[in-house]
Amino acid sequence: MFNNFPLWPEQASTMAGNVDALYIFLIIVSGLMTLLIFVCLVFFAARFRHRQGVLAEQIEGSMPLELTWSIIPMFVFLVIFFWGAIVFFKERTPPRDAAEIYVVAKQWMWKLEHAEGQREINELHVPVGRDVKLIMTSQDVIHSFYVPAFRLKQDVLPGRYTTLWFRATKAGTYHLFCAEYCGTQHSGMVGSVVVMEPAQYEAWMNGGTTGPLSATGEQLFAQLGCSTCHKADGQGRGPNLHGVFGHPVVMEDGRSVVADENYIRECILDPGSKHVRGYAPIMPTFQGLVSEDQLNALVAYVKSLGSDKGDAPGKVSAAAPQLQNNQAQGNPEQGSQVN
Ligand code: CUA
């Protein structure tokens, strides 16, 4: 439908049909209302026009009429509200087993990194028929990730992650736009999403990689000295991170927070705001010490430590324990020496 109508982008994701149906419904409702208003306008103008010798009569309200034009629109708006909410929540709730892609926006390009390690700039390759989750952040100002053919748009913000997901339904190359004014070259911050048949995609995937993102994260975890405190056996000065992702964590003040991507991010950049019960607040901030790409790798690593309680703790060796815990030095709170 509408394939040759330039105002209507191609439908290439499972969500596109839902969004279009709602949009068409809105156009029809607005069109009918506009029509009704203009028909009434013309009709009443003719019917109650000024005539010689006829005095205008003042009408003082009508309960049935007022109830009618209040109650009918209310139901129409409720339909729009619930329909919209259903589409919104579907679009905002990524399926659990989706393939994950980290997106870093910057003036003025899109940097994309697959969990498997492939890096791309202004191009995103995905297979047909697979759920894909985008974990997005910005290195500078606010951008917006917009793929019209998928009916997807989400602001990409500095300092936090926003997520999106989609499942492409048709092989092809689709526009990727930045949809938030972000400076001089905003209009040039474009790219494409290349949807490939699974076999082709496999071939593309195998064409050179730096290894999984989580492995990069594991190296960083050791280099930065994280592993000296966050020990897999739970004996470190920081919490064991195995099986943390996706589960509630109890804070010192009794709050319970579910460990998602944003939680891990904040723990790294602003550990003071996330004081886990039972541990001294000795973790230093890594604000300014790690790039967005490195942060993504660290997040991917913590996620890879398992979100299932059944995961055997300690199966990943705490890398490079010989590294000194210099990250914690100089912290006045550092009272208890464990090692
Ligand atoms: Cu980035 Cu506009």
Residues whose N, C-alpha, C, O or C-beta is under 5 A from the ligand:
A	BS01	CUA	I142 H143 C178 A179 E180 Y181 C182 H186 M189
